[in-house]
Amino acid sequence: MARPSRAHEKRAELIAAARQAVLKRGIADLRLRDVAEQADMSTGSVLYYFPALSDLLREVQREAVERFCVDRERAAQAEPDPRRRLLGMIRTGLPTSTDDELCVLLLELGTHARRDPAYSAQYIRLYERQVALYSSILEAGAATGVFTLTRDATTIARSLVVLEDGLSLHLTMAVPTLDHGQAERLLLAYAADSTGCDLEGFDAST
C-alpha cells in the first residue's frame, strides 16, 4: 500500500518557516538558505516544493492577505451598530506595535509589489476588500441616519484605507514617528469629519 503524500504538510511547514524568516531578516536580505535553516531542511528540499523563493513568498503573502481580510470581516459582521463597526474597523487596521506579525508581513512583502505584477495583484485585492468593507459600513450608517457622509462612501472608504497604510508604515519603522494611540486618533478624526459622527465620544458614552 502506497504511503500517503506529505507534500501538503511539507508545503505548509515551509510557508510557516518563510513567514518567520521574513519577520526575522526582512524581505530585502532574505535568502533561500534562511528559509531552509528555519525549516531545518536543505535548500534543495525547499526547491522541490517551491521552484523559486519568490513562489514561496507569494504563498506567504497570499495567506497573510487572507488572514488580515477575514479577521476584519468577522469583526465587522459581529457588530450590528454601524458606529461600532466603523470603530472596530479602524482599531483592527493598525499594527499594535513594531512586532505586529501580520501587519509587518504585509508591509515587508509589499515591497515586491513595485516590481512583480503577481504581488501587486494580491495587494490590489487586499485594497479592494478593505474598501468594500468600509463602504458597506458607511452606507449602512448613512441609511440608518447615524452618519451624514461628506463624500460618497467609496471615496471616504478609499481614503481610510490609504490612511491606514501610511500610518501603518510609520508605526512599524525602526524608530516610529508616532505611537498607536496617535495614529488611531488621526483615523478617528478623519472618520468623524467624513461621517459627522464623533466616534470617540460615542465610544466613551456607551
C-alpha positions in Angstrom: 0.0 0.0 0.0 1.4 3.4 -1.0 2.4 5.8 1.7 0.2 8.9 1.8 1.8 12.0 0.4 3.1 14.6 2.8 3.5 17.3 0.2 0.7 19.4 1.5 2.1 19.2 5.0 5.6 20.0 3.9 4.4 23.0 1.9 2.6 24.3 4.9 5.7 23.9 7.1 7.8 25.8 4.5 5.2 28.6 4.3 5.4 28.9 8.1 9.2 28.9 8.1 9.3 31.5 5.4 6.9 33.7 7.4 9.2 33.6 10.4 12.3 34.2 8.2 10.7 37.3 6.7 9.9 38.6 10.2 13.5 37.9 11.4 15.5 39.2 8.4 13.2 41.4 6.4 12.5 40.8 2.8 15.4 42.8 1.4 18.1 40.5 2.9 16.2 37.2 2.8 17.9 34.3 1.1 16.6 30.8 0.3 19.1 29.4 2.8 17.4 31.4 5.6 14.1 29.7 4.9 15.8 26.3 4.7 17.5 26.8 8.0 14.3 28.0 9.6 12.6 24.8 8.3 15.5 22.6 9.2 15.7 21.4 5.6 18.2 21.7 2.7 17.8 24.3 0.0 17.3 21.5 -2.5 14.3 20.2 -0.4 12.8 23.7 -0.4 13.1 24.0 -4.1 11.5 20.6 -4.5 8.2 22.0 -3.1 8.7 25.6 -4.4 10.7 26.1 -7.6 11.8 29.6 -6.5 11.9 31.7 -3.4 9.5 34.1 -5.0 6.9 31.3 -5.3 7.2 30.5 -1.6 6.9 34.2 -0.6 3.9 34.6 -2.8 2.2 31.9 -0.7 3.2 33.7 2.5 1.7 36.9 1.1 -1.5 35.2 0.0 -2.0 33.7 3.4 -1.3 37.0 5.2 -3.7 38.9 3.0 -6.4 36.3 3.6 -5.9 36.3 7.3 -6.0 40.1 7.5 -9.2 40.4 5.5 -11.0 37.6 7.2 -10.2 38.8 10.7 -11.5 42.3 9.8 -14.6 41.0 8.1 -15.5 38.7 11.0 -15.1 41.6 13.5 -17.3 43.9 11.4 -20.0 41.2 10.9 -20.2 40.6 14.7 -21.4 44.2 15.4 -24.8 45.4 14.1 -24.3 49.1 15.0 -22.5 50.9 12.1 -20.7 53.2 14.6 -19.2 50.3 16.5 -18.4 48.5 13.2 -16.5 51.6 12.0 -14.7 51.8 15.3 -13.8 48.2 15.1 -12.5 48.5 11.5 -10.3 51.4 12.5 -8.9 49.6 15.5 -8.2 46.4 13.6 -6.5 48.1 10.7 -3.4 49.4 12.5 -0.4 47.5 13.8 -0.4 47.2 17.6 3.4 47.5 17.7 6.5 47.2 15.6 6.3 43.5 16.2 2.7 43.1 14.9 3.3 39.9 12.8 0.5 40.3 10.3 0.9 44.0 9.5 4.7 43.7 9.4 4.5 40.8 7.0 2.1 42.7 4.7 4.4 45.7 4.7 7.6 43.7 4.1 6.1 41.7 1.3 4.5 44.8 -0.2 7.9 46.0 -1.4 7.8 43.3 -4.1 4.6 44.8 -5.4 6.6 47.6 -7.0 8.3 45.1 -9.3 6.2 42.0 -9.5 2.7 42.0 -11.1 1.7 38.9 -9.2 2.5 40.5 -5.8 0.8 43.7 -7.0 -2.4 41.9 -7.9 -2.6 40.5 -4.3 -2.3 44.0 -2.9 -5.0 45.3 -5.2 -7.3 42.6 -3.9 -6.4 43.4 -0.4 -7.1 47.1 -1.0 -10.4 46.4 -2.8 -11.6 44.1 0.0 -10.9 46.7 2.7 -12.5 49.5 0.6 -15.6 47.3 0.1 -15.9 46.6 3.8 -15.5 50.2 4.8 -18.0 51.3 2.1 -20.7 48.8 3.4 -20.3 50.2 6.9 -20.5 53.8 5.8 -23.6 53.1 3.6 -25.3 51.3 6.4 -24.6 54.2 8.8 -25.9 56.7 6.2 -29.1 54.6 5.6 -29.9 54.4 9.3 -29.2 58.1 9.9 -26.2 57.8 12.3 -23.8 59.0 9.6 -24.0 62.1 7.4 -21.4 61.5 4.8 -19.5 64.5 3.4 -18.5 62.5 0.3 -19.7 59.3 -1.4 -19.0 56.2 0.7 -16.4 54.8 -1.7 -14.3 58.0 -1.7 -14.3 58.0 2.1 -13.5 54.3 2.3 -10.6 54.6 -0.1 -9.2 57.5 1.9 -9.5 55.5 5.2 -7.6 52.5 3.7 -4.8 54.7 2.3 -4.5 56.5 5.6 -4.3 53.1 7.4 -1.5 52.0 5.0 0.5 55.2 5.5 0.1 55.2 9.3 1.0 51.5 9.5 4.3 52.2 7.8 5.1 55.0 10.3 4.1 52.7 13.2 6.4 49.9 12.2 9.6 51.8 11.3 12.7 51.1 13.4 12.0 54.5 15.1 8.3 55.1 14.8 7.2 58.7 14.1 4.1 58.3 16.2 2.5 55.8 18.5 -0.5 53.6 18.1 -2.8 56.0 20.1 -1.8 59.0 17.9 -2.4 57.0 14.7 -5.8 55.8 15.9 -6.8 59.3 16.8 -5.9 60.6 13.4 -8.0 58.0 11.7 -10.9 58.6 14.1 -10.7 62.4 13.4 -10.9 61.8 9.7 -13.8 59.4 10.1 -15.6 61.9 12.3 -15.1 64.7 9.7 -16.3 62.4 7.0 -19.4 60.9 8.7 -20.5 63.8 11.0 -20.2 61.3 13.9 -17.9 61.7 16.9 -16.8 58.1 17.2 -14.6 58.7 20.2 -17.4 60.5 22.0 -19.8 57.7 21.1 -17.4 55.1 22.3 -16.8 56.9 25.6 -20.6 57.3 26.2 -21.5 53.7 25.8 
